[in-house]
Amino acid sequence: MSALRQGDISLYATKDGGEIKVFNGEPVMDGGFRNAVYLSLFGHDTNLPLWMSEYMKKSEVPGGKFYTFMKGNAKSANNILKAEGLALQDLQWFLDDSVADKINVEIFSVDIIDIILKIEILANGETIFENKYQINWSLQETTELDDRTPVILEEVAIIDGASSPNFIVDANNNKIVGVSEA
């Protein structure tokens, strides 16, 4: 199959933005909605000019609200709820363009700085896209999570002054799968 029929070039998050996946000197292609979701959520800061802005009305430029909010506001319970709503707004075009009929957005606090953003997009009652991102609240780092990515939660104080272990959590279901004494 030619690269033109495989969809978009696959992007992945890095500490300083994003990179293109390459295998054996060829770009890896992604036929799903991964890039569309990623760019809608993390593609730009609404306070800065965007390359396509000169060709579109400001109201037509997709996304950016979630990213901009995360960079400019402190992490709090109330702001986590606001961030969920803004992520949903950034993905609203999936509903407006009839690509999907439902979008679920959830944010879980991992520790004092990090959160997990879970996105599920459904069409005709079936999941067409599902992914999780571990995000440093100030957006210094975003990591896509998959089946192989364990998440280490913050230390939890133990009664009687014992050492505090780190809990290792399965990225798919947020269940504790182990403990590390590190």
BELFENDA-V483962 format. One record per residue. N is the residue number from 1. RES is the residue in one small letter. OMEGA is omega in whole degrees, 0 to 359 (* if undefined). NEAR is the number of other ideal C-beta (glycine too) atoms within 10 Angstrom. D_FIRST is the distance of its C-alpha to the first C-alpha in Angstrom with 2 decimals. Layout:
# BELFENDA-V483962
[[N/RES/OMEGA/NEAR/D_FIRST] [N/RES/OMEGA/NEAR/D_FIRST]]
This chain:
# BELFENDA-V483962
[[1/m/180/7/0.00] [2/s/180/6/3.78] [3/a/181/11/6.60] [4/l/182/7/8.23] [5/r/184/8/6.59] [6/q/179/14/7.13] [7/g/182/15/10.81] [8/d/170/16/13.50] [9/i/184/14/14.11] [10/s/177/20/15.88] [11/l/171/21/19.62] [12/y/183/16/22.39] [13/a/172/17/26.13] [14/t/181/11/28.54] [15/k/183/9/32.32] [16/d/178/8/32.28] [17/g/181/9/29.47] [18/g/180/14/25.79] [19/e/175/11/23.22] [20/i/176/10/19.51] [21/k/180/13/17.87] [22/v/177/11/16.76] [23/f/183/8/15.74] [24/n/177/5/16.32] [25/g/180/5/16.72] [26/e/177/9/13.37] [27/p/176/15/13.55] [28/v/182/15/12.46] [29/m/180/16/10.76] [30/d/182/18/12.61] [31/g/183/11/11.74] [32/g/184/13/15.44] [33/f/185/21/18.79] [34/r/181/17/19.61] [35/n/181/17/19.77] [36/a/179/21/21.56] [37/v/182/22/24.13] [38/y/181/23/24.59] [39/l/177/17/25.18] [40/s/183/24/27.40] [41/l/190/24/29.56] [42/f/189/23/29.64] [43/g/181/20/28.40] [44/h/176/19/31.82] [45/d/183/15/35.59] [46/t/178/15/37.16] [47/n/182/9/40.14] [48/l/178/9/38.19] [49/p/179/9/36.65] [50/l/184/17/32.90] [51/w/183/7/30.89] [52/m/184/12/30.08] [53/s/182/13/33.67] [54/e/180/7/34.95] [55/y/185/9/32.60] [56/m/171/11/33.27] [57/k/182/7/36.40] [58/k/181/8/37.16] [59/s/181/5/36.85] [60/e/180/10/33.27] [61/v/186/15/31.97] [62/p/170/18/30.13] [63/g/177/25/31.29] [64/g/183/22/33.42] [65/k/180/20/36.39] [66/f/181/28/35.60] [67/y/182/23/34.91] [68/t/180/18/38.03] [69/f/182/18/40.21] [70/m/180/25/39.24] [71/k/190/13/40.16] [72/g/183/11/43.47] [73/n/179/14/45.02] [74/a/178/8/46.47] [75/k/175/17/45.09] [76/s/179/11/47.28] [77/a/180/7/47.04] [78/n/180/9/47.43] [79/n/174/16/44.80] [80/i/178/16/42.28] [81/l/177/11/42.83] [82/k/181/16/42.46] [83/a/176/23/39.22] [84/e/180/17/37.77] [85/g/180/13/38.73] [86/l/175/21/37.26] [87/a/178/27/33.89] [88/l/177/16/33.94] [89/q/179/15/34.86] [90/d/180/25/31.97] [91/l/183/25/29.56] [92/q/181/15/31.56] [93/w/175/15/29.08] [94/f/179/22/26.86] [95/l/182/14/29.89] [96/d/181/9/30.93] [97/d/178/8/27.59] [98/s/174/8/27.47] [99/v/182/16/24.32] [100/a/176/20/26.54] [101/d/177/13/30.06] [102/k/176/13/31.24] [103/i/175/18/30.87] [104/n/178/13/32.73] [105/v/176/20/33.69] [106/e/175/14/35.89] [107/i/178/19/37.27] [108/f/176/15/39.00] [109/s/180/16/41.31] [110/v/179/19/40.65] [111/d/185/14/43.54] [112/i/183/8/45.66] [113/i/189/14/42.77] [114/d/173/19/39.42] [115/i/169/19/37.91] [116/i/176/19/34.91] [117/l/179/23/33.12] [118/k/180/20/31.40] [119/i/173/21/29.18] [120/e/179/16/28.19] [121/i/183/22/26.71] [122/l/173/16/27.10] [123/a/181/14/26.18] [124/n/177/8/28.04] [125/g/180/7/29.63] [126/e/179/6/26.48] [127/t/177/12/25.24] [128/i/176/15/22.00] [129/f/174/19/22.50] [130/e/179/14/24.96] [131/n/175/17/25.68] [132/k/177/21/28.75] [133/y/171/20/29.75] [134/q/189/19/32.82] [135/i/168/25/34.50] [136/n/188/16/37.58] [137/w/180/21/39.66] [138/s/177/13/40.22] [139/l/174/16/36.45] [140/q/180/11/36.90] [141/e/175/14/34.02] [142/t/180/21/31.25] [143/t/174/19/29.39] [144/e/180/15/26.59] [145/l/174/18/27.72] [146/d/184/10/25.82] [147/d/186/7/27.02] [148/r/187/6/27.86] [149/t/175/13/29.85] [150/p/178/12/33.60] [151/v/178/20/35.75] [152/i/180/15/39.29] [153/l/180/16/41.80] [154/e/178/13/44.94] [155/e/179/13/47.98] [156/v/182/10/50.22] [157/a/180/7/53.96] [158/i/180/10/55.62] [159/i/178/5/59.19] [160/d/173/4/61.98] [161/g/177/7/60.46] [162/a/180/8/57.94] [163/s/182/7/54.93] [164/s/179/11/52.06] [165/p/170/15/48.81] [166/n/178/16/45.28] [167/f/177/16/43.44] [168/i/187/14/39.81] [169/v/175/19/37.90] [170/d/184/15/34.69] [171/a/182/19/32.30] [172/n/185/13/31.10] [173/n/178/7/34.53] [174/n/177/15/36.94] [175/k/179/8/39.06] [176/i/181/10/40.98] [177/v/180/12/39.59] [178/g/180/12/41.88] [179/v/178/11/44.54] [180/s/179/10/44.73] [181/e/183/7/48.11] [182/a/*/7/46.69]]
